[in-house]
Amino acid sequence: MLTAGAGRSDITPPVGIAHAGWGAATHQRAEGVDMPFYATALYVTDGDLEIAIVDLDIGVLLNDDDAAIRAEVAKVASIKPENLRLSATHTHSGPVNRQSWLDEGMELVGPYWDSLPERVANAVNTARHNTKPAHVGVGKGSSSINVNRRPALKDGTLFTGRQWDGVVDQEVGIVAINDTDGAPIATLLNFACHPTILGPANKLLSPDYPGYARKVVEQYGGGLCLFLQGAAGNCGPTHGFIGEVAVAQWLGERLGLESARIRLEIDPVPRKERLVEVVQSGADLGMYEDDPAGEPDDTLRIINTHATLPVGDFPSVEEAQAGFDKAVETLNNARENESEANIKLAVSEAKRAGFVLGNATRTADGPMAMPVQAMRIGPAALVAIPVEAFCEIGIEVKGASPAEQTLFSGYTNGYMGYMPMADNFEEGGYEVVTTPMAAGAAEETIEVCTDAVKALWR
């Protein structure tokens, strides 16, 4: 039998931290907090294998910080690093990472990221000490709060907005973990949508819509809720890039209510109907019992493998660093002497120079080895990769999976940039311009992920 527990730590960044990695933002520091940020952990064991899943309210978890958290969790909670899954919700209203074009608030950035290993380890340790015998069930639904985000102008130029005719994955995937009395322990919520409702004008720290969705699931009896971001590389909110927290709440609550509905309908224990008696009344009333009809699936497995990805052509790290430094210098001068419009332009140029530097670093050694992690928890498969995967990747892998329910996620176990499909490279657009990968990376990833999830059922 499986045993499982859940735990949570507060990881809310401090007000004043460097904020808003938007090219169009002119503010630098966060001026307040919309709602708390959390690290929420699920621990599951079958007595031999121990795994832990952590949902983090952050933009992306860069590889060095990912490694530091794994080391601390191994020390504090005795979870093997390879058996830990670290998933970022990808909120765009959190603190920036350690290297940024921002100037103000950067003194708080390093200490914040340095504090995460201990806080995450505490969440995992709490989950490990809260374990109870558990059953796992699955369900799925749909939400229309997202849309394909790659429309084009009349001249064919792509921008980030609403493409109503584009492919989008609106599946809401739910995994329910209950104790053997039926009380909820945790809920895994998987959905593919960029948390970019709050945009450049927003000055508050916020988990964006995932925070509100989790809150609703927990309010309606889901235990602790973990939001696992899906293949959201080309999926965004139907209402985005604005400053109104109320809109993030509105869309998040819509997703949360659909998730809670699915969660409430899940019974992990197979049942069969038994007619007990017919009671004489104005109408004869059938009295039924729904008896257990078998044992829940208690299989627990994990596979860690990798895909080798082709990469694009980039300048040397030294050249890219020089270009980034120059762009930051131009930005700092603009902040002192230029108009708001020129500041926005300089911010955008600095951000793009930062992309080039990151990609030059990632591809310095040639083709990239990308980790692929697949977990089986009872009837559910969880597949995770460290990229901003286009939704076609998730749709393909889920469609080929033998699992009753498959949750596919990007933004997990580090970060390696965008992953468009091969035909998107001919179209261009933001994701293609900023990816370190070359055409063919997505198709290779689909094959490796599909093989991994099928191996969980052999």
PyMOL commands that set and color helices and strands:
alter all, ss='L'
color gray80, all
select helices_A, chain A and resi 63-77+81-83+106-129+209-219+245-265+317-337+340-362+391-400+424-427+430-434+441-455
alter helices_A, ss='H'
color red, helices_A
select strands_A, chain A and resi 2-10+32-33+38-45+50-56+84-88+132-142+146-148+171-179+184-191+204-205+224-229+235-237+271-279+285-292+300-309+368-377+380-384+388-389+405-409+418-419
alter strands_A, ss='S'
color yellow, strands_A
deselect
rebuild
show_as cartoon
